[in-house]
Amino acid sequence: MRPVTIVRMLSKSRIFAVLTLLLACGMVAAGLLMPKLVTEDRPVPLELQSSALTLRDDDATVGPAYLAPGEKDEIKAPVSRQFKMTIGEPNTEDTAAARVGVSSHRDNVKNDLESLLDAQVWSFRMNRFTGVAEGKATIADTPGTPPGKGEVPGQWAKFPTNTEQRDYTYFDWTARKDFPATFVRTETRQSQGKDVEVYVFHQDIPDTNIAQQYHGFRNTMTTEDGKQAYLHHGGQRELVVEPKSGMLISVAEDIRDVYRDSQGKEVQKLLEFNGKVDSDIESSMLAQAMRVGEKRQVEKWSRILLWAGLALGVVALAVALRPGSSTRRQPKVAEHSDPHSVSGEEHQEEPVTEEIAVRGEGRYNGEPGDSPRS
């Protein structure tokens, strides 16, 4: 008697259907979790095409401390002040290393070194959504000396994403402290054929004795009669912000830096600067801010993943469970000796390892002429 085996195997289409079903489950899970894990707001990008705000005053007052040795009288000269922000490594989705450089120079002097009035570079870690500095900042402001340490309270490099119509505090790099920036109005700008609403903030900087805030080589001076005078800083500032991105698109300043004696009497000017950003720079910054302020299509992609995953899962499940989706292996007949041995022992079947074993009927193997045994 010969055992016949039939083995059912998974077809290639069923294996593919099972794998597709797993993929569909992943798509559904991603669609459900995406709104919780991914915000619609975009962080400030690491590479900014327009990263510098330049203010110009064609009639600034420059004091002797900024002039060449031997010049004792203040002069009138065109002066530019530039804020340049760079963002880079190390970075995450929420934070990044930021560097903000602030420099002032005379526009009527061709030599870059001779035209430079002052410069500071601040390095710190910044939240890419709120614009707030995290931890201490490193300050390089004096050539040939090690960088110092400080803090950057309030807003500076940018305002928060989705800026609100309320008061904030804004950092002043000269005083190295923040002062209130009051929301005053909204204005409409034109960019790429669209009307864009921007927020305007006003900041008053009270007269501040800088020598009492930190040490700096220009924070004090000695008058001709040998008395000590101290640098005082004050003025006002107007900030224009694109609210969706929180990016600054324009700044105007009216700042007075003067030396006063211990009685508060002015003895010498350092710099009187009343400048603002040119319209071309403002237009470029606004176009960039609009791109940064565009929302991510999180809800849209969440729905696409969810419904695509469900549809793919239904199809894959139907293929995996349909009848006749398995293949049969051809019957395999095992070789055996005569079922009736000389000793009369009954034939022992070989072990069957397949799923289904069907016992076939024995075939008569007697000599010609003999009749089969009943």
C-alpha positions as CSV (number, residue, x, y, z in Angstrom):
1,M,0.0,0.0,0.0
2,R,1.5,3.3,-1.1
3,P,0.9,6.6,0.9
4,V,0.1,9.5,-1.4
5,T,0.8,13.1,0.1
6,I,-0.8,16.4,-1.0
7,V,0.8,19.6,0.4
8,R,-0.9,23.0,0.3
9,M,1.5,25.9,0.0
10,L,1.0,29.7,0.2
11,S,0.9,31.1,-3.3
12,K,3.1,34.1,-4.2
13,S,0.0,36.3,-4.5
14,R,-1.0,35.4,-1.0
15,I,2.5,36.2,0.4
16,F,2.4,39.5,-1.4
17,A,-1.0,40.3,-0.1
18,V,0.1,39.7,3.5
19,L,3.1,42.0,3.1
20,T,0.8,44.6,1.5
21,L,-1.6,44.3,4.4
22,L,1.2,45.1,6.9
23,L,2.1,48.1,4.8
24,A,-1.5,49.3,4.9
25,C,-1.6,49.0,8.6
26,G,1.5,51.2,8.8
27,M,-0.1,53.8,6.6
28,V,-3.2,53.9,8.7
29,A,-1.1,54.3,11.9
30,A,0.9,57.1,10.3
31,G,-2.3,58.8,9.2
32,L,-3.7,58.7,12.7
33,L,-0.5,59.8,14.5
34,M,0.7,62.5,12.1
35,P,-1.5,65.4,13.4
36,K,-0.3,64.6,17.0
37,L,3.4,64.3,16.1
38,V,3.9,66.9,13.4
39,T,3.0,70.6,13.8
40,E,1.5,72.6,10.9
41,D,3.9,75.5,11.7
42,R,7.3,75.6,9.9
43,P,10.5,76.3,11.9
44,V,12.7,79.1,10.7
45,P,14.8,77.4,7.9
46,L,18.5,76.7,8.4
47,E,19.4,78.5,5.1
48,L,17.9,82.0,4.8
49,Q,18.2,83.6,1.4
50,S,17.7,87.0,2.9
51,S,19.5,87.1,6.3
52,A,20.6,90.7,6.7
53,L,18.7,93.8,7.7
54,T,20.6,97.0,6.9
55,L,19.6,100.4,8.3
56,R,20.9,103.6,6.8
57,D,21.2,107.2,8.1
58,D,22.7,109.6,5.6
59,D,23.2,112.3,8.3
60,A,24.4,110.5,11.4
61,T,26.5,112.2,14.1
62,V,29.8,110.5,14.7
63,G,31.8,111.4,17.8
64,P,35.6,111.6,18.3
65,A,35.8,108.2,19.9
66,Y,34.9,106.7,16.5
67,L,37.2,108.9,14.5
68,A,40.9,108.7,13.8
69,P,43.4,109.7,16.5
70,G,43.8,113.4,16.7
71,E,40.2,114.2,15.5
72,K,38.5,115.9,18.4
73,D,35.3,117.2,16.8
74,E,32.2,115.3,15.9
75,I,31.3,115.0,12.3
76,K,28.2,114.3,10.1
77,A,28.5,111.2,7.9
78,P,26.4,108.5,6.3
79,V,26.3,105.5,8.5
80,S,24.9,102.0,8.0
81,R,24.0,99.5,10.7
82,Q,23.6,95.8,9.7
83,F,22.0,92.9,11.5
84,K,22.9,89.5,10.1
85,M,21.5,86.2,11.4
86,T,22.8,82.8,10.4
87,I,21.3,79.5,11.6
88,G,23.1,76.1,11.4
89,E,24.5,73.1,13.1
90,P,23.9,71.6,15.5
91,N,20.2,71.7,15.1
92,T,16.9,69.8,15.7
93,E,13.4,70.3,14.5
94,D,12.9,72.7,17.4
95,T,16.3,74.4,18.1
96,A,19.4,75.4,16.2
97,A,22.7,77.2,16.7
98,A,22.2,80.9,15.9
99,R,24.7,83.7,15.3
100,V,23.7,87.3,15.1
101,G,26.2,89.9,14.0
102,V,25.6,93.6,14.5
103,S,28.0,96.1,12.9
104,S,28.0,99.8,12.2
105,H,30.2,101.5,9.6
106,R,30.7,104.8,7.8
107,D,29.6,104.7,4.2
108,N,31.9,107.5,3.0
109,V,35.1,105.5,3.9
110,K,36.2,102.9,1.3
111,N,38.6,101.0,3.5
112,D,36.5,98.4,5.4
113,L,38.7,98.4,8.5
114,E,38.8,102.2,8.7
115,S,35.0,102.5,8.1
116,L,34.1,100.1,10.9
117,L,32.7,101.8,14.0
118,D,31.8,98.8,16.1
119,A,30.9,95.2,15.7
120,Q,29.5,92.4,17.9
121,V,28.8,88.7,17.2
122,W,26.4,86.8,19.5
123,S,26.3,83.0,19.4
124,F,23.6,81.1,21.2
125,R,21.0,78.3,20.8
126,M,17.6,79.5,19.6
127,N,14.2,78.0,19.5
128,R,13.2,77.9,15.8
129,F,9.5,78.5,16.6
130,T,9.6,81.1,19.4
131,G,12.8,82.8,18.5
132,V,13.8,82.8,22.2
133,A,17.4,82.1,23.1
134,E,18.1,79.0,25.2
135,G,21.0,79.1,27.7
136,K,24.0,81.4,27.7
137,A,25.3,83.3,24.7
138,T,28.9,83.8,23.7
139,I,29.8,87.5,22.8
140,A,32.7,88.6,20.7
141,D,33.0,92.3,20.7
142,T,36.6,93.2,21.2
143,P,39.4,92.1,18.8
144,G,42.2,90.2,20.4
145,T,40.3,89.4,23.6
146,P,38.5,86.1,24.5
147,P,34.7,86.1,24.0
148,G,32.5,86.9,26.9
149,K,29.3,85.3,28.2
150,G,25.9,86.8,28.5
151,E,22.2,86.3,28.1
152,V,19.7,87.2,25.3
153,P,16.4,87.8,27.1
154,G,13.2,88.5,25.1
155,Q,12.9,88.4,21.3
156,W,15.7,89.3,19.1
157,A,16.5,87.2,16.0
158,K,12.8,86.7,15.4
159,F,9.3,86.9,17.0
160,P,7.3,83.8,17.7
161,T,5.5,81.9,14.9
162,N,1.9,83.2,14.8
163,T,2.9,86.5,16.5
164,E,0.0,87.9,18.5
165,Q,-1.2,91.5,18.8
166,R,0.2,92.0,22.2
167,D,3.3,93.4,24.0
168,Y,6.6,91.5,23.9
169,T,10.1,92.3,25.2
170,Y,12.8,92.9,22.6
171,F,16.6,92.6,23.3
172,D,18.8,95.7,23.0
173,W,22.4,94.5,22.3
174,T,24.0,97.8,23.5
175,A,22.3,97.7,26.9
176,R,22.4,93.9,26.9
177,K,18.9,93.7,28.4
178,D,15.4,93.6,27.0
179,F,12.8,96.4,27.1
180,P,9.1,96.3,26.3
181,A,8.0,96.3,22.6
182,T,4.4,97.5,22.5
183,F,2.1,96.5,19.7
184,V,0.8,99.7,18.1
185,R,-1.0,98.9,14.8
186,T,-1.3,96.7,11.8
187,E,-0.2,97.8,8.3
188,T,-0.7,96.3,4.8
189,R,2.2,95.6,2.5
190,Q,2.2,94.4,-1.1
191,S,4.2,91.3,-2.0
192,Q,3.9,89.1,-5.0
193,G,0.6,90.7,-6.0
194,K,-1.0,90.0,-2.6
195,D,-1.9,92.3,0.3
196,V,0.0,91.1,3.4
197,E,-0.9,92.2,6.9
198,V,2.1,93.0,9.1
199,Y,2.4,94.0,12.8
200,V,4.2,97.1,14.0
201,F,5.8,97.3,17.5
202,H,7.3,100.3,19.2
203,Q,10.1,100.2,21.8
204,D,11.2,103.0,24.0
205,I,14.8,102.5,25.4
206,P,15.2,104.6,28.6
207,D,18.5,106.4,29.1
208,T,20.8,103.6,30.4
209,N,24.3,103.9,31.9
210,I,26.1,101.2,29.9
211,A,29.2,101.3,32.2
212,Q,27.0,100.0,35.0
213,Q,25.8,97.0,32.8
214,Y,29.1,95.4,31.8
215,H,32.7,96.2,31.1
216,G,33.6,97.5,27.6
217,F,36.5,99.6,26.4
218,R,34.2,102.3,25.0
219,N,31.9,102.4,28.1
220,T,34.0,105.1,29.8
221,M,36.2,108.0,28.8
222,T,38.3,110.6,30.5
223,T,37.6,114.2,29.8
224,E,40.1,116.9,29.1
225,D,40.0,118.1,32.7
226,G,40.7,114.5,33.9
227,K,37.2,113.6,35.0
228,Q,35.5,110.3,34.2
229,A,32.5,110.1,31.9
230,Y,30.2,107.2,31.2
231,L,28.5,105.9,28.1
232,H,24.7,106.4,28.2
233,H,22.4,104.7,25.6
234,G,18.8,105.5,24.8
235,G,16.2,106.1,22.1
236,Q,13.4,104.4,20.4
237,R,12.9,101.6,17.9
238,E,10.1,100.5,15.5
239,L,9.9,96.8,14.5
240,V,7.8,95.4,11.6
241,V,6.9,91.7,11.8
242,E,5.2,89.3,9.4
243,P,3.0,87.5,12.0
244,K,2.6,84.0,10.5
245,S,6.4,83.4,10.4
246,G,7.4,85.8,13.2
247,M,10.2,87.1,10.9
248,L,11.4,90.7,11.2
249,I,11.0,92.5,7.8
250,S,12.0,96.0,8.8
251,V,13.5,98.0,11.6
252,A,13.8,101.8,12.2
253,E,15.9,103.2,15.0
254,D,16.5,106.6,16.6
255,I,19.4,106.0,19.0
256,R,21.6,108.4,21.0
257,D,24.8,107.1,22.5
258,V,26.6,109.9,24.5
259,Y,29.0,110.3,27.4
260,R,27.8,111.9,30.6
261,D,29.7,112.8,33.7
262,S,28.8,111.7,37.2
263,Q,26.3,114.5,37.4
264,G,24.5,113.4,34.3
265,K,25.8,116.2,32.1
266,E,26.5,115.3,28.5
267,V,30.2,115.9,27.7
268,Q,30.6,114.2,24.3
269,K,28.7,112.3,21.7
270,L,29.6,108.8,20.5
271,L,26.9,108.2,17.9
272,E,23.5,109.6,17.0
273,F,21.9,107.4,14.5
274,N,18.4,107.7,13.0
275,G,18.1,105.1,10.3
276,K,15.7,102.6,8.7
277,V,15.7,99.7,6.3
278,D,15.4,100.4,2.6
279,S,12.2,99.4,0.8
280,D,14.1,96.9,-1.4
281,I,15.4,95.0,1.6
282,E,12.0,95.1,3.2
283,S,10.4,93.6,0.1
284,S,12.9,90.8,0.0
285,M,12.5,90.0,3.7
286,L,8.7,90.0,3.4
287,A,8.7,87.6,0.4
288,Q,10.9,85.2,2.4
289,A,8.8,85.6,5.6
290,M,5.7,84.6,3.5
291,R,7.4,81.4,2.4
292,V,8.4,80.6,6.0
293,G,4.9,81.3,7.3
294,E,3.2,78.8,4.9
295,K,1.5,76.0,6.9
296,R,2.5,72.4,6.4
297,Q,-0.4,70.3,4.9
298,V,-0.4,68.0,7.9
299,E,-4.2,67.4,7.9
300,K,-4.3,66.8,4.1
301,W,-1.5,64.2,4.2
302,S,-2.9,62.6,7.3
303,R,-6.2,62.0,5.4
304,I,-4.4,60.7,2.3
305,L,-2.4,58.2,4.3
306,L,-5.4,57.1,6.3
307,W,-7.8,56.5,3.4
308,A,-5.1,55.0,1.1
309,G,-4.1,52.6,3.9
310,L,-7.7,51.5,4.5
311,A,-8.3,51.0,0.7
312,L,-5.0,49.1,0.3
313,G,-5.7,47.0,3.4
314,V,-9.2,45.9,2.1
315,V,-7.8,44.8,-1.3
316,A,-4.9,43.0,0.4
317,L,-7.2,41.2,2.8
318,A,-9.5,40.1,0.0
319,V,-6.6,38.6,-2.0
320,A,-5.2,36.9,1.1
321,L,-8.5,35.2,2.0
322,R,-9.9,34.3,-1.4
323,P,-10.5,30.6,-2.0
324,G,-8.1,28.7,-4.3
325,S,-5.3,31.0,-3.5
326,S,-3.0,28.0,-2.6
327,T,-1.2,25.6,-4.9
328,R,-0.9,21.8,-4.6
329,R,2.3,19.9,-4.8
330,Q,2.2,16.9,-7.1
331,P,1.5,13.6,-5.3
332,K,4.6,11.9,-4.2
333,V,4.5,8.0,-4.1
334,A,6.8,6.5,-1.6
335,E,8.7,3.3,-2.5
336,H,7.8,0.3,-0.3
337,S,8.5,-3.4,-0.4
338,D,5.8,-6.1,-0.8
339,P,3.1,-5.4,1.7
340,H,3.1,-9.1,2.7
341,S,6.5,-10.1,4.0
342,V,7.8,-13.7,4.3
343,S,7.5,-13.5,8.1
344,G,3.9,-12.5,7.7
345,E,4.4,-9.1,9.5
346,E,2.1,-6.4,8.3
347,H,3.7,-3.6,6.3
348,Q,4.6,-0.5,8.3
349,E,3.9,2.8,6.7
350,E,6.7,5.4,6.5
351,P,6.2,8.5,8.6
352,V,4.2,11.1,6.8
353,T,5.5,14.7,7.4
354,E,3.2,16.5,5.0
355,E,-0.1,18.1,5.9
356,I,-2.4,15.4,4.3
357,A,-1.7,11.7,3.8
358,V,-4.0,9.6,1.6
359,R,-3.5,5.8,1.8
360,G,-3.7,4.2,-1.7
361,E,-5.0,0.7,-2.4
362,G,-2.4,-2.1,-2.7
363,R,-1.7,-3.5,-6.1
364,Y,-1.6,-7.3,-6.8
365,N,2.0,-8.4,-7.5
366,G,1.5,-12.2,-7.8
367,E,2.8,-14.5,-10.5
368,P,0.9,-14.8,-13.8
369,G,-2.0,-17.2,-13.4
370,D,-2.4,-16.9,-9.8
371,S,-5.5,-15.3,-8.4
372,P,-5.3,-12.4,-6.1
373,R,-5.7,-13.1,-2.4
374,S,-8.9,-12.0,-0.9
